């Protein structure tokens, strides 16, 4: 039986298709972007925590998130209150439902690139026009003000940024954040800030400042998958003006309805002050140790490999000097080295590989050695 024709083509999410198909089938997986996942026993360290969890009734939670969890999330954003928080199934659901609440077919959005291309593809699938503005590798992946000014037009209804950035690890400076806010304000657009990598800083102790509170049309999204090492909880969130948070929540009624009661409970534990500090410190240790290995590796092979040191994240965006597009190079790494990495063209920036260095040092080093064994044979 045939399928009904579509009015417009569907754009698959190339990166997530690649990871979903291969991440559990390879020997070395350097494609993920969070720190080494935390074992459950290391989260349940306080007296009675396991017993309390085992006594949890497996009912629906309050569908916008447990009150205790929303209170703890609100505490991360100056001036935010729990009624401005919506707990979602990962940051991806937060971004997706925020996009569809704020836009309609025929609208225009401006998206930072290179970037995790979820919003790029989701907007195009919804019949929304997408423009982009660049982070410039020659500026250390800093913002290109001219590109931003060109991308944001009177038709723009939403400006979307990733800060810290995926895949480059760049943290926007205060001046760059002000430029983004000014561009959105100039046309009255909403600003959607994906801040899921906050807490994974490598070069400073302070957590990356949020766009929240810098403009009255800001939505910030975040989650526990990257800095905290808890991707399996699938807990993300939206921080939005109270009425808008309710509008986004209403869209969730049509899809997932709620997050898991167990994930809500564990997330509230993770965001308790002492545990949150411990998890962030743990993640930063993995990030620093792994990047030290990666930096030595790129320096050793500097005629082919270069990297701009990331400010944050368990990821590095490595440029390579080979006459081979990144999807093909990644295909060969899979087939010939049993290593999965993320190709740069899946972020809108070819001739790069995104590599995860936030894992145990021996695992990272073995993966890097395998990558070089193939790349070296191609030079």
C-alpha positions in Angstrom: 0.0 0.0 0.0 1.5 3.4 -1.0 2.1 6.3 1.2 0.2 9.5 0.8 2.2 12.2 -0.9 3.8 15.0 1.2 3.4 18.6 0.5 7.1 19.2 1.2 10.1 17.0 1.7 11.1 15.7 5.1 14.6 16.6 6.2 16.0 13.8 8.4 18.1 14.7 11.4 21.4 13.3 9.9 23.5 13.5 13.1 20.9 11.7 15.3 20.2 9.1 12.6 24.0 8.3 12.5 24.3 8.1 16.3 21.1 6.1 16.8 22.2 3.5 14.2 25.8 3.1 15.4 26.5 4.3 18.9 25.8 0.9 20.6 27.5 -1.1 17.8 31.0 0.3 17.7 34.0 -0.5 19.9 35.1 3.2 20.3 32.3 5.8 20.4 33.7 9.3 20.4 30.6 10.8 18.8 28.6 11.8 21.9 28.9 15.3 23.4 28.5 14.8 27.1 30.8 13.7 29.9 31.1 10.1 30.9 27.7 8.9 32.1 27.4 8.6 35.9 26.5 5.2 37.4 23.2 5.4 39.4 24.9 4.3 42.6 27.1 7.5 42.5 24.0 9.6 42.4 22.3 7.9 45.3 25.0 8.5 47.9 23.0 10.1 50.7 21.6 8.0 53.5 18.2 6.5 52.6 18.3 7.8 49.0 17.9 4.3 47.5 15.2 3.3 49.9 13.3 6.5 49.1 13.6 5.8 45.3 12.4 2.3 45.7 9.4 3.5 47.5 8.4 5.9 44.7 4.9 5.0 43.3 5.2 4.6 39.5 2.6 7.1 38.7 2.6 10.1 36.4 4.4 13.1 37.9 2.9 16.6 37.7 3.2 16.8 34.0 5.2 20.1 33.9 7.7 18.6 36.4 7.8 17.8 40.1 7.5 21.0 42.1 10.8 20.3 43.9 12.6 19.9 40.6 11.2 23.0 39.1 12.2 25.0 42.2 15.8 23.8 41.8 15.9 24.6 38.1 14.4 28.1 38.8 17.2 28.6 41.3 19.7 28.4 38.5 18.2 31.5 36.7 18.2 34.8 38.5 14.7 36.1 38.9 13.0 32.9 37.6 10.1 31.3 39.4 8.9 27.6 39.3 5.8 28.6 37.2 8.3 29.7 34.5 9.8 26.2 34.3 8.6 23.3 32.1 10.4 20.0 32.5 10.8 18.2 29.2 12.1 15.0 27.8 15.6 16.2 27.2 16.7 19.6 25.9 15.7 18.5 22.4 12.0 18.4 23.3 12.4 21.8 25.0 13.8 23.3 21.8 11.3 21.6 19.5 8.2 22.6 21.4 9.5 26.2 21.9 10.2 26.5 18.2 6.7 25.4 17.3 5.1 27.6 19.9 6.8 30.7 18.6 6.7 30.2 14.9 4.3 29.3 12.0 4.8 28.2 8.4 6.2 31.0 6.3 8.0 32.6 9.3 11.7 33.2 9.3 14.2 32.1 11.9 18.0 33.0 12.2 20.1 30.1 13.5 23.8 30.1 14.7 26.2 27.9 12.7 28.0 25.7 13.1 25.4 24.1 15.4 23.6 21.0 16.4 21.2 21.1 13.5 17.9 20.1 15.3 16.3 23.5 15.0 17.6 24.0 11.5 15.9 20.8 10.4 12.8 21.1 12.5 12.1 24.6 11.2 12.5 23.5 7.6 10.2 20.6 8.1 7.6 23.0 9.4 7.8 25.2 6.4 9.8 27.9 8.1 12.5 29.9 6.3 15.9 29.4 7.9 18.8 31.9 7.7 22.1 31.4 9.4 24.9 33.5 11.0 28.4 32.2 11.5 30.8 31.7 14.2 34.2 32.4 12.6 37.0 29.9 13.0 39.5 32.6 12.2 38.2 34.5 15.3 38.6 31.5 17.6 35.0 30.6 16.7 33.8 34.0 17.8 30.6 35.6 16.5 30.7 37.4 13.1 28.7 40.6 13.7 28.2 41.2 10.0 26.8 37.8 9.5 24.4 38.3 12.4 23.2 41.6 11.1 22.6 40.1 7.7 20.8 37.1 9.0 18.3 38.9 11.2 15.7 40.7 9.0 12.3 42.4 9.7 10.7 39.0 8.9 12.7 37.2 11.6 10.5 35.9 14.4 13.1 33.8 16.3 16.9 34.0 16.8 18.4 30.7 18.0 21.8 30.3 19.6 23.8 27.6 21.3 25.9 28.8 24.3 28.3 27.2 25.0 28.3 26.2 21.4 27.9 22.7 20.0 30.2 21.7 18.3 32.9 24.3 18.8 32.8 24.8 22.6 32.9 28.5 22.2 31.4 30.6 25.0 29.9 33.9 23.8 31.5 36.9 25.4 29.4 39.5 27.2 29.9 41.7 24.1 28.8 38.9 21.8 25.7 38.2 23.9 24.8 41.9 23.8 25.1 41.8 20.0 22.7 38.9 19.8 20.2 40.5 22.1 20.4 43.8 20.1 19.8 42.0 16.8 16.7 40.2 18.2 15.4 43.4 19.8 15.9 45.4 16.6 13.1 43.4 14.9 11.2 42.3 18.0 12.2 38.6 17.6 12.2 36.0 20.3 15.6 34.7 21.4 15.9 30.9 22.0 19.1 30.1 23.9 20.1 26.4 24.1 22.4 26.4 27.2 22.6 22.7 27.8 26.4 22.8 27.9 26.5 25.3 30.8 28.5 23.8 33.7 31.0 22.0 31.4 33.4 25.0 31.3 37.1 24.1 30.8 38.8 27.5 31.1 37.0 29.1 34.0 35.2 28.1 37.2 32.1 30.2 36.7 29.1 28.6 35.0 28.4 30.2 31.6 26.0 33.1 32.2 22.5 32.7 30.8 20.7 34.9 28.3 17.8 34.7 30.8 17.0 38.2 32.1 19.0 40.1 29.4 15.9 40.6 27.2 12.1 40.3 27.8 11.7 37.8 24.9 14.2 35.2 26.0 13.5 31.4 26.3 16.4 29.5 27.8 16.7 25.7 27.5 18.9 23.3 29.4 19.3 19.8 30.7 21.3 17.1 32.5 22.8 15.3 29.6 26.1 17.2 29.0 27.8 18.7 32.0 26.1 16.4 34.5 26.7 13.0 32.8 23.0 12.0 33.1 21.8 11.6 29.5 19.8 8.5 30.3 17.4 10.5 32.6 16.2 12.4 29.5 15.6 15.5 31.6 15.6 18.9 30.0 13.8 22.1 30.7 12.4 25.4 29.3 12.7 28.7 31.2 10.2 31.2 29.7 7.8 34.0 30.7 5.0 32.3 32.7 2.3 32.5 30.2 4.5 31.3 27.4 5.8 28.4 29.5 2.1 27.3 29.8 1.7 27.5 26.0 4.7 25.3 25.5 3.4 22.9 28.2 0.2 22.6 26.2 2.0 21.3 23.2 3.6 18.6 25.4 0.0 17.4 26.1 -0.2 16.1 22.5 3.1 14.2 22.5 4.9 12.9 25.6 2.5 14.3 28.2 5.2 14.2 30.8 8.6 13.0 31.8 9.2 10.0 33.9 8.5 10.1 37.7 11.8 8.3 38.3 13.8 10.8 36.2 12.1 13.7 37.9 13.0 12.3 41.3 16.6 11.6 40.3 17.0 15.0 38.6 15.9 16.7 41.8 18.6 14.8 43.6 21.2 15.8 41.0 20.3 19.5 41.3 20.5 19.6 45.1 23.3 22.1 45.8 26.0 19.7 47.1 25.3 17.0 44.5 25.2 19.5 41.6 28.6 20.9 42.6 30.0 17.4 42.8 28.7 16.4 39.4 30.0 19.5 37.7 33.4 19.0 39.3 33.4 15.4 38.1 32.5 16.4 34.6 35.2 19.1 34.4 37.9 16.6 35.5 37.0 14.4 32.6 36.9 17.3 30.2 40.3 18.7 31.2 42.1 15.3 31.3 40.6 14.3 27.9 41.4 17.6 26.2 45.0 17.5 27.4 45.3 14.2 25.5 43.5 15.5 22.4 45.6 18.7 22.4 48.8 16.6 22.4 47.4 14.4 19.7 46.6 17.3 17.4 49.9 18.9 18.0 51.8 15.7 17.2 49.9 15.5 13.9 49.7 19.2 13.3 50.4 19.0 9.5 47.0 17.4 9.2 45.0 18.2 12.3 44.3 21.5 14.1 41.9 22.5 16.8 40.8 25.7 18.4 40.8 25.0 22.1 37.1 24.9 23.3 36.0 27.0 26.2 33.6 24.4 27.4 32.1 21.0 26.6 33.4 17.5 26.4 33.8 18.1 22.6 36.5 19.5 20.3 35.9 20.5 16.7 39.0 19.2 14.9 39.9 20.5 11.4 41.6 18.0 9.1 43.6 18.6 5.9 42.4 15.9 3.6 40.6 15.9 0.2 37.7 14.0 1.7 34.4 15.2 3.0 33.6 14.5 6.6 30.8 12.1 6.1 33.0 9.9 3.9 35.8 10.1 6.4 33.5 9.1 9.2 32.1 6.2 7.1 35.6 4.9 6.7 36.4 5.3 10.4 33.4 3.2 11.1 34.2 0.5 8.6 38.0 0.4 9.0 38.7 1.5 12.5 35.5 0.6 14.4 35.3 4.2 15.7 32.3 6.5 15.6 32.8 10.2 15.4 30.5 13.1 14.4 31.1 14.5 10.9 31.5 18.3 10.6 29.1 18.5 7.7 26.3 17.4 10.0 26.9 20.7 11.8 27.0 22.8 8.6 30.8 22.9 8.6 32.7 20.3 6.5 36.3 19.2 6.9 35.9 18.9 10.6 35.3 16.1 13.1 33.6 16.5 16.4 35.3 14.3 18.9 34.3 13.6 22.5 37.1 13.8 25.0 35.0 13.7 28.2 35.5 10.0 28.7 38.1 7.9 30.6 41.6 8.8 29.5 42.6 5.3 28.2 39.5 5.0 26.2 40.0 8.5 24.6 43.6 7.8 23.8 42.8 4.4 22.2 40.1 6.0 20.1 42.4 8.8 19.0 45.1 6.4 18.0 42.7 4.4 15.9 41.5 7.6 14.2 45.1 8.6 13.4 46.0 5.1 12.1 43.4 5.7 9.3 44.0 9.4 8.7 47.7 8.9 8.7 47.3 6.2 6.0 45.4 8.7 3.8 48.1 11.5 3.9 
